């Protein structure tokens, strides 16, 4: 199989390239050549799809499928798809469950309304960019377009730092603020499971739109943090705390305490998406302990979370140590 990865050095793109290489496929990447590296044997084309003649490097060549991780201007996704339309079997676009129109509700499926977006729009906010990118790819490739609406993505290479923050925090040891309840169901996908599914689906030339995360409850908050303690193998003590005092202290779910979205929160629906279509199409999700252990092994190797390739950096995630200490002391006055 001949695989073209548009991007290919970031989190999802890098995992997709690695999976293609593992399968023995012929892999080409197209990017600006400013970030990251590619495995030996991968052909690298350089270009900036936002620049005039930025797609020149893609003027020749044919591929069985392309995987596109683009989250910028929909117009650039449209132009890329058009440039490849006659030389490509199927086009897999990595979108996001953030495209769904608010307010979201538990059980949101692929047919739910999405935010307003145009396929020829200039760069804007994340959700309209992704929704516009979806439209652009569908307009060109029709039934050959695979739209993978990813939710929370974890695993080795994560460049946002949600799971790496928990691992780094727990590796410091001591009492760790653990946001409850411990049995809070989580919904996420390991980046390697996402990559494998996209290559399988693209190779089959079967299009469609899919929410790409595990079933709700594939793991719980307790299982995730227990796996972090086991992987780091330190004397860390999880101090489970009810959501109410954490929220009352102004702590922001998802950002201050990554991954955690408690029941009743306005974005809880992002952990309760309908995924039956993805599972029917072959999605399988590995155990949380494997995702955590492999992420810790990768993090120890690279030393720090890498910068995000090609896009403005996001604000760091994770709770300030002083705020954590204050919350722990409030929950247990004997610590003060």
N, C-alpha and C positions, 0 to 999 in steps of 0.2 A: 504494500500500500504506500502511496505517496501522500504525505501529510504536510500541509502548510499551516504554520502557526503564526498568526498575526499578533505580534508581541513576542512572547516566548522566553522572556528573562525574569518576569515577575512571579508572583505566587502561583496563580492558576496556570499561566502560560508555561512556567518552568516545569510544573508537574506534568503538563500535557506533553511537552517535549520529551521529558524523561520516560513517560509511558510509551510514547511512540518509539523511542530508541530501544526500550526494553523488548518491545514486540518485534524488533528487527525491521521496522519500516524505514523508508527513505524520508528523512525529515528536513524540511526547510523552514527557517524563521525569517520573518520580515519585520524590521524595527529600525529605530534611528541609530542603533549601535552605541548608545550613550550609557547604558546600564547593563550590569550583569555579564554573564558569559553563557556559552552553550556547550553541551557535551561534544567530545571528539566525534567527528564524522557528520555533524549537523551543518548543513549549508546555510550561510547567513547572508541575506539580502538586506541592503540598507536603504532606507527612505523615510521621509516624513510625510505622512498622508495629509497633513494640514497645509503643506507648502505647494506652490505651483510645481507641476511635474513631479510631485513627491512619490507617485506610484510608478515611476519609470522602471524601477527594478523588477516590477511585476509584469512588464510588458510581454515577456516570454515565459514559457513553461506551462505544464499541465499537472494537476493534482487530483487525487481521488476525493479529498476532503480538506476543508480549511476550518480551523478553530480560531475565532476572533474574540479577544478579551477587551476590546476597545470600550472605554467609558467616557469618551469625549464627545465632540459634536456629532450628532447623527448624520450630518451631511458627509462627513468623512467616511462613516460606515457605508453609506449609500454609494459613494464614489468607488470605494474599494470593491464592494459587491458587484457593481456594474463592470468594473475592470476585469473581474474574474469569471463573469457569468458563463462564458462559452468554453472555459478551460478548467472547469471544476465540477466534481460530482455532487457534493453536498456542502452546505455552509452551516457551521455550528456557531451560534452567537451566544456568548456567555452574558446573560442578562442578570437581573436581580429581582427578588420578591419585593423590593422597594418600589417597583413600578405600580403596585396596586393603589387605586384611589383610596384616600382616607375618607371616613374612618374605616379601618379594617375590622374584620370580624373573624372569630375562630372558624376554622374550616375553609378558609379562602381557597378556591380552586382556580384553575387556569382560565376559566371563562369569565371571571370577575372583571369589572371595569378597571382600567389602568388610567394613570394620569394623562392629561392632554399633552401630546407631543407630535411634532412633525418630522418626517424622515429627512428633510433638507434643512433642519434648524442648525443654527450656530451653537457653539459650546454654551452650556448652561448648567443648571443644577443636576445632581447625580440621577435622580429618578426620571426626569424628562429626557435626559441624555440616553438612558438605557431604553426607555419606552420608544423614543424616536429611532434608536438603533434597531430595535426589533422590527419596527414598521419598514425601515429601509431594507433590511435583509429579506423580509417576507415579500416585499414588492418585486425584488429581483429574482429570488430563488423559489418562491412559491412553496410547493410541497417538498422541495429539497432543502428547505430551511429548518434547522433544529434550533429552537429557542430554549436554552437552559437557564431558567430563573433560579439562580442559586440563593439560598438563605445564608445562614451563618456557616462559613467555611473555616475549618480548623485543619491542623496538620503541619508537617515539616515545611518550612519556607514561609510561614505566615508573616506578612509584612505589615499588618496592622498591630499585632502584638497582644491580642486578647488572651489566648492560652499561654503564650510566653510570659505575660505579666503574672498570671497565677503561678506558673512554675517558678519564676524568679522570686516571687514573694514567698512562696512556701519553702524554697531552698534556703531562705534566710533563717528559717526555723522559728521557734517560739510560738506564742499564741497568735493565731491567724483568724481575723474576722471572716466568718463563713456566713454568707447571707442565706437565710432560710426561706422556705423549709428545705431540709435535706432531700426530701423526695420530690422536689419541684422538677417536672419533666422538661427535658431539653430536646431541641430539634436542631440538627446541624448536619454537615456532611464533611467527611475527610476529603481533602483536596485530591488525594489519589483515587478515591472512589468516584469522585466527580469526573476526573480526567479519563479514567477507564470507561465510564459509561458514555461520555461524549464521543470517544473514539469508536466504541462499539456501535452506537446509534448512527454516527456519521458514515461509517463503513457500510452500514445496511442501506443507506440512502433512503431512510424513512424519516420524514420530517415531523413537526409537531412542536407544541409548547409544553414545558414540563416544570413543575416546582421541584427543584433539585436539592432536597434535604432528606434526612432520615424521617421515619415516623416519629411523632411526638412521644417522648419517653424512651427512645432508643438508649438514652442514658438519663440520669438525674443529676442535679447539682451535687448531691452527695457523692455519687459514683465518680463524677469528674474530679472533684477535689480529693477524694480518697486515692484516685489514680495518680494525682500529682504528688501526694505524700509518698506513695509507694515508689514512684519513678525517681524522685529526688533523694529518697532514703535518708531523710534528716529527722531530727526531733522537732517536728512541727505539730502543734495541737490545734485542730479546727474547733473554733468556738462558735457554734451555731447560734445565730441571733435572728429573732423574728424580723420580718420586713418593716414593721411599723416604726421602731426607733431608728432604723437605718434611714428610712425615707424622711422621717421628721428632722433628721440632722442635715438634710439637704443633699444627701448622697444621690447621685444620678445613676439609675440602673443602666447597664450596658456599657457605659463609659467609665464611671468611677469604679464600678465592680463589673468587669467584663463578663459577658455571656448571660449574666443574671437579669431576667425580666420577671418580676414577681406577678402573681395572680392579681388581676384588677388593674394592672398598668395599661395605659393607652396603647402600648405597642406589644402587649402580650400575644396578640394574634400572630406575630411573626415567629412564635414558637409553637404555633398550632395550625400550620398550613396543611391543606389536603395534598397528599403525595401518592395517592393510589395509582395515578397515571404513570408516574416515574417508576414505581415498583413493578407495575405490569409490563413496563418496557425494559425491565432487567436491572434496575438499580439494586445493588447490595451494599450494605454498610458494615464496616469492620467494627470490632469491639472498641469501646472508648479507651480501655487500658492500652491498646495498641497505638491508637492515635496519640495519646499522652506520652507514652514511653518513647515513641519515635520522634515526637516533637522535642522532648527533653534532650535526646541524643543529638539531634540536629542543632539545637540551641547551644549546647556545650561545645559543639564543633565550631560554629560560626562566631560565638561570643556575644552577639547582640542581634536584635531584630534589624534586618536590612531595610534601607530606605525603599519606599514604593517607587517602582520604575515608571517614569514618564508622566506622573501627575503630581500636583501639589501635595505636600505632606499633610497628613491629618494631625490633629492635636493628639498628644500622647494619651493613652488610656491608662487607667489604674488609679487607685486611691492613695492620696498622700499619706505617708507613714504617721504623721502627727494626728491626722483626722482618724485614722484607723485606731491609734492608741487611745484617743479620746472616747471613741465608741466602745472599745473593749473595757475601758475603765468605767464607763456609765453602766455597762451591763454587769460588771462585777466590781463594786466599790472597793473591795479588798485589794484590787490591783493599784488603786490610786496612790 
